[in-house]
Amino acid sequence: MKAITINVIGKVQGVWYRASTQQKAIELGVMGTVRNLPNGSVWIEAQAEETVLEQLIEWCKVGPPNANVLECIVDQAIVKEIKGFEVIR
């Protein structure tokens, strides 16, 4: 099990990015959270096996159809006791 954070920068708010991320994470079996940040980016905390996280990162680089992702900044994180994948409002 590995944990990461992903800061997604671009036109990622108001385009269903959080809900789409939750759907993709559930499909892949990723645990974690996704939230909007005040600066207009989206913050994701995710944990799963490394190969699964790589799939999520690749999806995040594109996002849902109306998103325009400019950059995904990925950092290592500490594995926590998390169940499911939650959108934080």
Buried (B, 14 or more C-beta within 10 A) or exposed (E): EBBBBBBBBBBBBEBBBBEBBBEBBEEBEBBBBBBBEEEEBBBBBBBBEEEBBBBBBEBBBEBBEEBEBEEBEBEEBEEEEBEEBBEEE
